[in-house]
Amino acid sequence: MTLDRSERLAPWGPDVEVGVPDPEDSTRWLARTLIEVNPYHWAPHFAGGTWPPTRMHSE
Protein backbone atom coordinates (compact mmCIF):
# COMPACT_ATOMS: atom_id res chain seq x y z
CA MET A 1 0.00 0.00 0.00
CA THR A 2 1.39 3.36 -0.93
CA LEU A 3 1.55 6.23 1.51
CA ASP A 4 -0.97 8.16 -0.59
CA ARG A 5 -3.60 5.44 -0.25
CA SER A 6 -3.06 5.00 3.47
CA GLU A 7 -3.49 8.74 3.97
CA ARG A 8 -6.84 8.69 2.19
CA LEU A 9 -8.01 5.79 4.36
CA ALA A 10 -6.71 7.14 7.68
CA PRO A 11 -9.87 9.13 8.55
CA TRP A 12 -11.77 5.84 8.82
CA GLY A 13 -9.43 4.64 11.54
CA PRO A 14 -6.97 1.79 12.04
CA ASP A 15 -9.56 -0.98 11.70
CA VAL A 16 -10.64 -0.17 8.14
CA GLU A 17 -9.86 -3.16 5.94
CA VAL A 18 -7.85 -2.93 2.75
CA GLY A 19 -7.08 -5.48 0.07
CA VAL A 20 -3.49 -6.60 -0.36
CA PRO A 21 -2.03 -9.11 -2.82
CA ASP A 22 -1.87 -12.71 -1.67
CA PRO A 23 1.85 -13.59 -1.73
CA GLU A 24 1.01 -17.24 -2.48
CA ASP A 25 -1.45 -16.59 -5.32
CA SER A 26 -1.19 -13.47 -7.47
CA THR A 27 -4.80 -13.87 -8.64
CA ARG A 28 -6.17 -13.45 -5.11
CA TRP A 29 -6.18 -10.79 -2.41
CA LEU A 30 -6.24 -10.78 1.39
CA ALA A 31 -8.03 -8.38 3.74
CA ARG A 32 -5.81 -6.59 6.26
CA THR A 33 -6.51 -3.68 8.60
CA LEU A 34 -4.88 -0.36 7.94
CA ILE A 35 -2.84 -0.67 11.12
CA GLU A 36 -1.56 -4.08 9.96
CA VAL A 37 -0.32 -2.73 6.64
CA ASN A 38 0.93 0.57 8.04
CA PRO A 39 1.90 0.08 11.70
CA TYR A 40 4.01 3.24 11.73
CA HIS A 41 1.28 5.64 10.63
CA TRP A 42 1.70 9.17 11.99
CA ALA A 43 -1.87 9.55 13.33
CA PRO A 44 -1.32 8.17 16.86
CA HIS A 45 1.70 10.40 17.39
CA PHE A 46 -0.43 13.53 17.05
CA ALA A 47 -3.36 12.28 19.11
CA GLY A 48 -1.85 11.38 22.45
CA GLY A 49 -0.68 7.90 21.47
CA THR A 50 -3.98 6.58 20.13
CA TRP A 51 -5.55 6.73 16.69
CA PRO A 52 -7.71 9.88 16.37
CA PRO A 53 -11.46 9.19 16.56
CA THR A 54 -13.35 9.17 13.28
CA ARG A 55 -15.52 12.10 14.41
CA MET A 56 -12.45 14.36 14.31
CA HIS A 57 -12.43 14.00 10.53
CA SER A 58 -16.11 14.68 10.03
CA GLU A 59 -16.34 18.03 11.82
Backbone bond lengths (Angstrom), bond angles and torsions (degrees), N, CA, C in turn:
res aa  C-N    CA-C-N  psi(-1)  N-CA   C-N-CA  omega(-1)  CA-C   N-CA-C  phi
1 M - - - 1.440 - - 1.518 108.05 -
2 T 1.298 115.79 132.59 1.457 119.36 179.96 1.518 110.25 -80.61
3 L 1.294 116.03 159.27 1.458 121.06 178.59 1.520 110.51 -57.85
4 D 1.317 117.25 -41.20 1.464 121.40 -179.14 1.524 111.24 -57.13
5 R 1.314 117.44 -45.81 1.465 120.32 -179.49 1.519 111.50 -67.21
6 S 1.312 117.54 -40.73 1.458 118.89 -179.66 1.522 110.85 -65.90
7 E 1.312 117.86 -32.60 1.461 120.71 177.66 1.525 111.00 -66.52
8 R 1.309 117.38 -38.84 1.466 120.19 179.29 1.518 111.32 -69.64
9 L 1.311 118.49 -27.48 1.464 122.03 -179.16 1.526 112.79 -89.40
10 A 1.300 118.35 -18.74 1.467 122.66 -175.40 1.526 114.36 -53.44
11 P 1.333 120.52 -38.71 1.468 118.85 -179.70 1.527 114.44 -59.99
12 W 1.308 118.19 -19.50 1.465 121.07 178.81 1.514 111.72 -86.85
13 G 1.292 117.88 -2.71 1.463 121.44 174.50 1.514 114.63 93.55
14 P 1.335 116.40 173.26 1.456 121.84 -173.26 1.525 114.34 -73.09
15 D 1.332 117.19 -14.79 1.465 119.33 -176.56 1.522 113.84 -95.62
16 V 1.343 117.46 0.82 1.463 119.41 176.45 1.531 107.78 -64.06
17 E 1.323 116.20 138.66 1.462 119.58 -178.27 1.520 111.33 -94.86
18 V 1.306 114.74 142.05 1.460 121.97 178.59 1.527 108.54 -127.38
19 G 1.315 116.02 154.96 1.456 120.21 177.08 1.515 110.68 -91.28
20 V 1.303 116.19 134.37 1.466 121.73 176.94 1.533 108.14 -128.74
21 P 1.321 117.52 152.37 1.464 119.42 179.63 1.527 112.15 -62.09
22 D 1.310 115.52 141.97 1.461 121.11 174.64 1.524 107.33 -79.61
23 P 1.335 118.60 118.05 1.459 120.30 -176.92 1.536 113.54 -65.32
24 E 1.327 116.60 -18.80 1.465 120.04 -179.49 1.522 113.58 -94.34
25 D 1.343 117.22 -14.55 1.463 120.83 -178.28 1.525 108.63 -151.42
26 S 1.305 117.32 104.54 1.464 121.76 -174.27 1.530 113.51 -67.35
27 T 1.335 118.11 -7.68 1.460 120.32 177.81 1.526 112.00 -94.14
28 R 1.332 116.74 1.31 1.464 120.94 -177.76 1.529 110.62 -123.30
29 W 1.325 115.57 166.62 1.454 121.01 176.26 1.520 109.20 -132.28
30 L 1.327 115.53 162.14 1.456 123.42 179.07 1.523 108.72 -122.81
31 A 1.304 117.94 146.91 1.463 122.02 175.94 1.527 108.67 -91.14
32 R 1.314 115.95 130.92 1.466 122.83 176.78 1.527 107.90 -136.72
33 T 1.327 116.64 149.99 1.461 119.27 176.41 1.523 109.53 -76.69
34 L 1.311 114.51 157.73 1.463 119.43 179.72 1.522 111.25 -58.49
35 I 1.314 117.85 -38.64 1.460 120.31 -179.70 1.527 111.08 -68.65
36 E 1.341 117.92 -28.07 1.468 119.90 176.58 1.530 111.39 -70.20
37 V 1.328 116.36 -39.81 1.466 118.88 -177.27 1.521 112.69 -86.30
38 N 1.321 117.06 -16.60 1.460 120.20 179.80 1.530 109.65 -141.18
39 P 1.336 117.75 69.26 1.465 120.51 -175.02 1.531 114.03 -68.61
40 Y 1.306 117.10 -12.47 1.468 119.75 -178.42 1.515 112.57 -106.38
41 H 1.321 116.97 24.62 1.463 120.87 -178.97 1.519 109.97 -58.31
42 W 1.320 117.08 146.85 1.463 122.79 -175.64 1.518 113.67 -72.05
43 A 1.327 118.97 -23.18 1.469 122.11 -170.83 1.528 114.36 -50.24
44 P 1.336 120.20 -50.70 1.466 118.92 -178.17 1.527 114.00 -61.80
45 H 1.298 118.18 -26.73 1.460 121.19 -177.60 1.522 112.78 -71.10
46 F 1.337 116.59 -20.79 1.454 120.50 179.69 1.520 112.11 -106.26
47 A 1.320 117.16 8.59 1.462 120.67 -177.74 1.525 111.21 -132.24
48 G 1.300 117.24 36.95 1.454 120.99 176.31 1.514 114.96 70.90
49 G 1.330 118.10 25.48 1.454 121.20 176.10 1.519 115.48 93.87
50 T 1.322 117.33 -5.45 1.463 120.40 176.96 1.522 109.15 -122.17
51 W 1.325 115.88 160.52 1.457 120.04 179.39 1.528 108.64 -67.10
52 P 1.340 119.16 134.16 1.463 120.38 -179.69 1.531 111.19 -59.53
53 P 1.342 117.25 143.67 1.461 118.95 178.97 1.533 111.12 -66.65
54 T 1.319 115.59 150.91 1.454 121.25 -178.12 1.520 111.77 -57.99
55 R 1.321 117.97 -34.57 1.468 121.22 -177.89 1.529 112.27 -60.80
56 M 1.324 117.81 -25.10 1.464 120.49 178.77 1.527 110.92 -63.86
57 H 1.313 117.30 -26.06 1.457 121.11 -177.11 1.519 112.66 -92.49
58 S 1.322 117.23 -7.91 1.445 119.88 -177.20 1.512 112.88 -106.04
59 E 1.319 117.04 -0.41 1.475 120.38 -179.55 1.514 110.86 -89.74
